[in-house]
Amino acid sequence: MKENKIRNIFYYKDYYLDFFNSLDFEVRQKFNWTLRLISTVDRVPVKYFKHIENSTGLFEIRVEFGSNIYRVFSFFDKGQLIILINGFQKKSQKTPKKEIEKAEKLKKQYFDEKDSK
């Protein structure tokens, strides 16, 4: 069965891939499933893809596996193009401020590099 892509997903440098490769096989499978869902479903449930309030357009891709919670930050470029950046394992209720700051910095770096080409 062919899946119709609504969104394209890309990685900015190796930030996401380094995080992804550090995960257990089962968690990587769940991330792949979640990314396929995000790229093919018109309305993605907030459980998997959520806008970060008080950010410059950051979104959080959310994966739970067992009792562990994982997050990857992303943002849109050119409409339906999603760029993945840093990821982390969530250890508390609130998303760590330093992870959001890092994501904001990477997003700015991405657009600065793109604009300079």
N, CA, C and O of each residue as an XYZ file, in Angstrom:
468
protein
N       0.831     -1.187      0.000
C       0.000      0.000      0.000
C       0.879      1.256      0.000
O       1.770      1.386      0.840
N       0.639      2.158     -0.917
C       1.414      3.394     -1.015
C       0.833      4.443     -0.076
O      -0.375      4.675     -0.043
N       1.723      5.068      0.683
C       1.299      6.139      1.584
C       1.432      7.472      0.857
O       2.440      7.726      0.198
N       0.435      8.307      0.974
C       0.510      9.647      0.396
C       1.107     10.587      1.422
O       0.547     10.777      2.502
N       2.233     11.171      1.087
C       2.886     12.109      2.004
C       2.232     13.467      1.910
O       2.015     14.010      0.827
N       1.929     13.995      3.071
C       1.388     15.350      3.185
C       2.528     16.306      3.531
O       2.554     17.458      3.101
N       3.463     15.792      4.318
C       4.608     16.585      4.774
C       5.904     15.821      4.484
O       5.932     14.591      4.506
N       6.956     16.562      4.218
C       8.286     15.977      4.091
C       9.072     16.282      5.350
O       8.958     17.368      5.918
N       9.868     15.319      5.781
C      10.643     15.475      7.004
C      12.129     15.348      6.678
O      12.558     14.397      6.025
N      12.904     16.326      7.147
C      14.354     16.329      6.948
C      15.042     16.535      8.287
O      14.444     17.022      9.246
N      16.310     16.152      8.329
C      17.123     16.336      9.541
C      18.090     17.481      9.290
O      18.693     17.574      8.221
N      18.232     18.352     10.283
C      19.222     19.420     10.196
C      20.527     18.907     10.783
O      20.613     18.605     11.973
N      21.533     18.816      9.938
C      22.841     18.274     10.311
C      22.639     16.904     10.948
O      21.803     16.136     10.472
N      23.377     16.570     12.008
C      23.258     15.236     12.617
C      22.607     15.267     13.999
O      22.659     14.274     14.724
N      22.005     16.378     14.369
C      21.457     16.496     15.726
C      20.425     15.409     16.010
O      20.523     14.706     17.016
N      19.448     15.271     15.139
C      18.420     14.244     15.358
C      19.009     12.845     15.212
O      18.740     11.972     16.037
N      19.806     12.624     14.176
C      20.339     11.284     13.932
C      21.234     10.803     15.065
O      21.202      9.622     15.411
N      22.029     11.690     15.646
C      22.865     11.309     16.798
C      21.985     10.860     17.959
O      22.271      9.856     18.611
N      20.919     11.607     18.213
C      19.980     11.243     19.274
C      19.302      9.910     18.945
O      19.255      9.008     19.781
N      18.780      9.795     17.722
C      18.069      8.596     17.270
C      18.952      7.353     17.403
O      18.490      6.321     17.890
N      20.196      7.437     16.984
C      21.105      6.292     17.020
C      21.497      5.889     18.431
O      22.009      4.788     18.637
N      21.264      6.765     19.413
C      21.579      6.440     20.806
C      20.451      5.657     21.484
O      20.618      5.165     22.600
N      19.306      5.544     20.808
C      18.126      4.920     21.403
C      18.107      3.415     21.169
O      18.750      2.910     20.249
N      17.359      2.702     22.017
C      17.150      1.266     21.828
C      16.360      1.024     20.548
O      15.627      1.897     20.083
N      16.516     -0.161     19.988
C      15.867     -0.529     18.734
C      14.355     -0.290     18.772
O      13.798      0.268     17.827
N      13.690     -0.703     19.846
C      12.232     -0.568     19.936
C      11.799      0.892     19.952
O      10.770      1.244     19.375
N      12.580      1.738     20.610
C      12.265      3.174     20.663
C      12.471      3.785     19.276
O      11.682      4.627     18.849
N      13.521      3.368     18.573
C      13.747      3.862     17.202
C      12.584      3.463     16.293
O      12.159      4.254     15.452
N      12.070      2.249     16.456
C      10.913      1.825     15.667
C       9.702      2.715     15.944
O       8.968      3.082     15.027
N       9.504      3.055     17.209
C       8.374      3.910     17.578
C       8.551      5.314     16.993
O       7.582      5.928     16.548
N       9.786      5.820     16.995
C      10.041      7.121     16.368
C       9.748      7.059     14.875
O       9.125      7.969     14.328
N      10.187      6.003     14.217
C       9.921      5.863     12.780
C       8.417      5.813     12.505
O       7.937      6.433     11.556
N       7.684      5.084     13.325
C       6.226      5.012     13.174
C       5.603      6.401     13.349
O       4.736      6.805     12.575
N       6.059      7.123     14.376
C       5.522      8.456     14.666
C       5.828      9.431     13.526
O       4.965     10.218     13.138
N       7.043      9.382     12.993
C       7.398     10.274     11.882
C       6.589      9.937     10.635
O       6.205     10.839      9.890
N       6.324      8.662     10.396
C       5.484      8.267      9.263
C       4.066      8.811      9.450
O       3.448      9.288      8.498
N       3.558      8.736     10.676
C       2.234      9.280     10.987
C       2.200     10.787     10.698
O       1.282     11.276     10.039
N       3.189     11.505     11.187
C       3.253     12.960     11.004
C       3.324     13.322      9.522
O       2.751     14.326      9.098
N       4.016     12.518      8.745
C       4.181     12.846      7.330
C       2.976     12.458      6.473
O       2.855     12.938      5.346
N       2.077     11.598      6.980
C       0.991     11.103      6.130
C      -0.421     11.449      6.598
O      -1.367     11.324      5.820
N      -0.586     11.878      7.841
C      -1.926     12.156      8.368
C      -2.178     13.665      8.345
O      -1.324     14.456      8.746
N      -3.361     14.049      7.871
C      -3.690     15.470      7.759
C      -3.699     16.160      9.123
O      -3.047     17.188      9.306
N      -4.430     15.602     10.065
C      -4.507     16.176     11.416
C      -3.811     15.244     12.394
O      -4.366     14.224     12.805
N      -2.593     15.606     12.760
C      -1.792     14.774     13.657
C      -2.257     15.004     15.091
O      -2.332     16.149     15.535
N      -2.573     13.926     15.828
C      -2.988     14.102     17.226
C      -1.900     14.803     18.053
O      -0.708     14.554     17.870
N      -2.329     15.672     18.953
C      -1.417     16.422     19.830
C      -0.542     15.466     20.650
O       0.556     15.833     21.069
N      -1.015     14.277     20.871
C      -0.228     13.274     21.609
C       1.127     13.033     20.939
O       2.091     12.669     21.613
N       1.209     13.232     19.615
C       2.425     12.952     18.868
C       3.151     14.182     18.348
O       4.356     14.127     18.103
N       2.436     15.298     18.175
C       3.027     16.478     17.542
C       2.346     17.714     18.108
O       1.158     17.938     17.878
N       3.105     18.515     18.848
C       2.502     19.633     19.577
C       3.338     20.900     19.427
O       4.567     20.864     19.489
N       2.643     22.021     19.228
C       3.307     23.334     19.183
C       3.803     23.684     20.581
O       3.105     23.455     21.569
N       5.002     24.236     20.659
C       5.568     24.678     21.934
C       5.158     26.125     22.154
O       5.527     27.012     21.385
N       4.400     26.350     23.201
C       3.967     27.715     23.522
C       5.171     28.576     23.875
O       6.178     28.086     24.385
N       5.048     29.862     23.596
C       6.094     30.847     23.872
C       7.398     30.513     23.146
O       8.484     30.756     23.672
N       7.290     29.957     21.942
C       8.471     29.690     21.127
C       8.298     30.408     19.792
O       7.253     31.004     19.530
N       9.315     30.347     18.965
C       9.254     30.996     17.651
C       8.796     30.002     16.577
O       9.331     29.986     15.469
N       7.819     29.188     16.910
C       7.310     28.230     15.934
C       7.907     26.840     16.066
O       7.942     26.078     15.099
N       8.374     26.512     17.257
C       8.898     25.160     17.489
C       7.753     24.191     17.747
O       6.723     24.552     18.318
N       7.958     22.962     17.316
C       7.028     21.874     17.597
C       7.790     20.749     18.265
O       9.000     20.604     18.094
N       7.058     19.959     19.029
C       7.639     18.856     19.772
C       7.035     17.555     19.243
O       5.817     17.380     19.245
N       7.894     16.654     18.793
C       7.456     15.317     18.403
C       7.586     14.471     19.656
O       8.642     14.429     20.289
N       6.493     13.796     20.006
C       6.412     13.138     21.305
C       6.298     11.617     21.122
O       5.446     11.123     20.383
N       7.173     10.903     21.811
C       7.155      9.442     21.772
C       7.244      8.913     23.197
O       8.096      9.328     23.982
N       6.347      7.992     23.508
C       6.400      7.307     24.796
C       6.664      5.837     24.527
O       6.080      5.243     23.621
N       7.544      5.263     25.319
C       7.816      3.837     25.213
C       8.022      3.302     26.627
O       8.965      3.687     27.318
N       7.138      2.419     27.040
C       7.176      1.961     28.431
C       6.936      3.146     29.336
O       5.987      3.906     29.144
N       7.802      3.302     30.324
C       7.660      4.447     31.233
C       8.534      5.622     30.811
O       8.615      6.621     31.526
N       9.185      5.514     29.659
C      10.076      6.573     29.186
C       9.375      7.487     28.183
O       8.542      7.051     27.388
N       9.737      8.763     28.247
C       9.172      9.773     27.360
C      10.327     10.443     26.615
O      11.324     10.847     27.214
N      10.168     10.551     25.297
C      11.201     11.151     24.454
C      10.588     12.305     23.673
O       9.409     12.279     23.320
N      11.406     13.316     23.408
C      10.950     14.474     22.651
C      12.012     14.852     21.622
O      13.212     14.739     21.870
N      11.539     15.301     20.466
C      12.415     15.858     19.445
C      11.786     17.167     18.998
O      10.593     17.220     18.701
N      12.587     18.218     18.950
C      12.090     19.502     18.483
C      12.169     19.576     16.969
O      13.044     18.979     16.343
N      11.244     20.315     16.399
C      11.193     20.491     14.955
C      10.551     21.835     14.655
O      10.045     22.516     15.548
N      10.581     22.203     13.372
C       9.922     23.430     12.925
C       9.618     23.280     11.444
O      10.133     22.386     10.771
N       8.776     24.169     10.958
C       8.389     24.139      9.547
C       9.269     25.078      8.734
O       9.698     26.130      9.208
N       9.524     24.670      7.502
C      10.184     25.516      6.517
C       9.444     25.282      5.204
O       9.255     24.134      4.801
N       9.030     26.336      4.544
C       8.303     26.239      3.271
C       7.046     25.376      3.377
O       6.922     24.386      2.655
N       6.147     25.718      4.227
C       4.846     25.052      4.277
C       4.844     23.689      4.921
O       4.730     23.582      6.142
N       4.970     22.635      4.117
C       4.834     21.282      4.647
C       6.172     20.574      4.846
O       6.212     19.346      4.929
N       7.253     21.320      4.922
C       8.577     20.746      5.152
C       8.906     20.860      6.639
O       8.969     21.961      7.186
N       9.110     19.731      7.277
C       9.424     19.717      8.708
C      10.907     19.408      8.885
O      11.422     18.444      8.321
N      11.579     20.230      9.668
C      13.002     20.054      9.947
C      13.155     19.546     11.384
O      12.674     20.181     12.323
N      13.824     18.401     11.553
C      14.067     17.836     12.887
C      15.394     18.341     13.415
O      16.385     18.417     12.689
N      15.394     18.689     14.710
C      16.642     19.141     15.338
C      16.916     18.300     16.581
O      16.920     17.073     16.488
N      17.141     18.903     17.717
C      17.607     18.169     18.893
C      16.522     17.321     19.559
O      15.337     17.654     19.524
N      16.958     16.227     20.159
C      16.066     15.348     20.898
C      16.614     15.072     22.285
O      17.798     15.279     22.548
N      15.750     14.604     23.166
C      16.168     14.300     24.532
C      15.151     13.368     25.175
O      14.022     13.231     24.702
N      15.572     12.731     26.259
C      14.650     11.923     27.049
C      14.123     12.815     28.154
O      14.887     13.432     28.895
N      12.819     12.871     28.250
C      12.176     13.757     29.226
C      12.158     13.078     30.591
O      11.740     11.927     30.719
N      12.617     13.804     31.607
C      12.702     13.227     32.948
C      11.785     13.916     33.947
O      11.657     13.472     35.088
N      11.137     15.015     33.515
C      10.235     15.729     34.426
C       9.011     16.190     33.646
O       8.966     16.083     32.420
N       8.024     16.702     34.363
C       6.787     17.170     33.728
C       7.044     18.293     32.733
O       6.481     18.313     31.639
N       7.900     19.224     33.128
C       8.135     20.408     32.317
C       9.314     20.174     31.361
O      10.326     19.584     31.739
N       9.163     20.645     30.122
C      10.253     20.538     29.160
C      11.399     21.434     29.622
O      11.188     22.617     29.892
N      12.617     20.882     29.717
C      13.753     21.689     30.202
C      13.997     22.928     29.339
O      14.044     22.857     28.111
N      14.149     24.054     30.017
C      14.356     25.335     29.340
C      15.608     25.295     28.459
O      15.619     25.879     27.375
N      16.657     24.613     28.914
C      17.897     24.571     28.135
C      17.701     23.827     26.811
O      18.366     24.139     25.823
N      16.794     22.848     26.784
C      16.513     22.123     25.532
C      15.749     23.020     24.551
O      15.995     22.983     23.345
N      14.833     23.815     25.074
C      14.097     24.758     24.220
C      15.050     25.823     23.680
O      14.984     26.175     22.503
N      15.937     26.336     24.537
C      16.914     27.342     24.100
C      17.827     26.777     23.020
O      18.141     27.465     22.048
N      18.254     25.527     23.184
C      19.096     24.882     22.180
C      18.338     24.760     20.852
O      18.904     25.014     19.789
N      17.074     24.376     20.913
C      16.256     24.236     19.705
C      16.088     25.585     19.007
O      16.179     25.667     17.782
N      15.847     26.633     19.777
C      15.703     27.974     19.194
C      16.999     28.382     18.487
O      16.965     28.953     17.397
N      18.130     28.086     19.109
C      19.437     28.419     18.536
C      19.658     27.643     17.229
O      20.131     28.210     16.244
N      19.320     26.359     17.221
C      19.498     25.541     16.017
C      18.579     25.997     14.885
O      18.971     25.994     13.718
N      17.360     26.387     15.238
C      16.429     26.883     14.222
C      16.985     28.150     13.581
O      16.969     28.290     12.358
N      17.479     29.077     14.409
C      18.055     30.320     13.895
C      19.266     30.015     13.009
O      19.425     30.607     11.941
N      20.106     29.104     13.452
C      21.293     28.709     12.701
C      20.890     28.139     11.328
O      21.514     28.451     10.314
N      19.856     27.313     11.308
C      19.358     26.719     10.062
C      18.960     27.811      9.062
O      19.388     27.791      7.908
N      18.140     28.761      9.516
C      17.678     29.811      8.611
C      18.798     30.775      8.233
O      18.822     31.273      7.108
N      19.734     31.051      9.157
C      20.880     31.902      8.825
C      21.710     31.265      7.717
O      22.114     31.942      6.772
N      21.967     29.950      7.833
C      22.735     29.243      6.819
C      21.988     29.212      5.486
O      22.584     29.389      4.423
N      20.702     28.991      5.557
C      19.882     28.926      4.347
C      19.858     30.277      3.632
O      19.961     30.346      2.407
N      19.720     31.352      4.417
C      19.662     32.700      3.837
C      20.995     33.144      3.250
O      21.025     33.979      2.346
N      22.104     32.592      3.757
C      23.418     33.011      3.273
C      23.817     32.300      1.973
O      24.834     32.633      1.365
N      23.015     31.329      1.559
C      23.347     30.587      0.312
C      22.879     31.324     -0.915
O      23.074     30.848     -2.033
